[in-house]
Amino acid sequence: MNKLKITFIGLGVMGYPMAGHLAKAGHSITVYNRSSAKAKKWVDEFSGNMATTPAQAAKNADIVCVCVGNDDDVRSVIHGETGVLSSMKQGSILVDHTTTSALLAEELYSSCKNNNVHFVDAPVSGGQAGAENGLLTIMCGGDQSPFDKASIAMNCYAKQIQLMGVAGQGQRCKMVNQICIAGVLQGLSEALMLAEASHLDIPQVVQTLQHGAAGSWQMANRLETMAKDEFDFGFAIDWMRKDLGICLDEAKNHNLNLKMTNEVDQYYANLQKQGLGRMDTSVLVKAINTCNKTL
């Protein structure tokens, strides 16, 4: 395997283990994180180097990976005097693993092209567990050649990587992914209500159904914890609301009314008002239970 000089920007619950997989694979890694203590912790664990600015981290890198919070966070580490584009070498590749709007991906593709740099939008699915176990699904947008080279790095932490089309199409595929998750969780929430009212054994329900047509990752990994009222893990609803907002904005561009997505988004908004914004997305069951009790 080709050994690459890779920069990783953003060491959150996803980025930290993803960068770790790159280091374990033998690539030369430089990391940057807004909290330098987190970057130092990563270097202590995996070796490699840390930088004080995104620009410093990206200097001479073959590939620069970004995994931060939202559109504005991405722009802040890419543009300006301390942004990665100010120092990336010609022909290098910028890979954005952040879930953003498709418009941002298109914007970054143009900015990179003007700087003789390639761009791939590459949002991920699989959550913290997927990142830690190297089993992420990555949906990409961009040109074939840089995608092929970036895949050398992404294969270190992914089980599935697919080029969906031009820049922005990776983000649009991630939007489809998030809508599917919202729908599955809504269905599981209502199914759990009926299962509990019927005095069914929830572990038996999961064991029986997960191998059939109703089976899903959410059922296998979340239905039992939902029944136990456990939600302090996984993908927080604060981030899911950000993602669903992106989905709904994209839908407006196509004159689509995503009724279920709007409904789930409002459930999550109500849960945020109750101070549950950092709970896992499966906490949706609480909002649906509350709604059912008011009928």
MOPE-V407202 format. One record per helix or strand of 3 or more residues. SS is the DSSP state (2 for helix, 1 for strand). FROM is the first residue (numbers start at 1). LEN is the number of residues. If there is no record, write none. Layout:
ss:SS from:FROM len:LEN
ss:SS from:FROM len:LEN
This chain:
ss:1 from:5 len:5
ss:2 from:15 len:10
ss:1 from:28 len:5
ss:2 from:36 len:11
ss:2 from:54 len:5
ss:1 from:63 len:4
ss:2 from:71 len:8
ss:2 from:84 len:3
ss:1 from:93 len:4
ss:2 from:102 len:13
ss:1 from:118 len:8
ss:2 from:127 len:7
ss:1 from:136 len:7
ss:2 from:144 len:11
ss:1 from:158 len:8
ss:2 from:169 len:29
ss:2 from:202 len:8
ss:2 from:217 len:11
ss:2 from:237 len:17
ss:2 from:259 len:15
ss:2 from:281 len:13
